[in-house]
Amino acid sequence: MATKQKTLQDAFYETLKDVYYAEKQSVRALKKSAKSAEHEELMQAFETHAEESAIQVERLQQVFEIIGKPARAKTCEAMQGLTSEMEEDLEDFGDSPAADAVLAGCAQAVEHYEIARYGTLKTWAARLGYADAAKLLDETLQEEKKTDQLLSEIAERINVEGSEEDTDDVEAKAAPKRGSKAKTA
């Protein structure tokens, strides 16, 4: 029995199901991150993007309608890995001064994955003649890029704030001991 050759249309639908799952998981992860964050600006960014992501799920449902397929989620191994890593990091760093910096880093990993997927889906939608779907996917892509930029800006502030208590230790370790000669290469 010959198997049907897969097409770009098939790849588009399978990836759309994957992203649909990922976006739903992202909403949950963002809500949890908002509760865990201590830095007010980071907490607000998570809450805002959770609301935005809920709208992105609705947009994906519209894309499914445009292509005439049921809105179904397919387990996204990448998102499961990213959220699992976030859970581990929350356990490891939850009560430390680095907790918010770690949360921001985990959130950016999710954003980068979503940016890659939405960029691909947008390109494929245009190629397949789904102009309306491409427009919806681009709207989400731009939101993901904006969130990534905001997280970068917040992370810079958090990383500076979170590293201040270590500055003296780092400088002490880096400085040559009194009376010793620095080695040259």
HELIX and SHEET records of a PDB file:
HELIX    1   1 LEU A    8  SER A   36  1                                  29    
HELIX    2   2 GLU A   40  ILE A   67  1                                  28    
HELIX    3   3 GLU A   77  PHE A   93  1                                  17    
HELIX    4   4 ALA A   99  ARG A  127  1                                  29    
HELIX    5   5 ALA A  131  SER A  163  1                                  33    
HELIX    6   6 GLU A  164  ASP A  166  5                                   3    
HELIX    7   7 THR A  167  ALA A  174  1                                   8    
END                                                                             
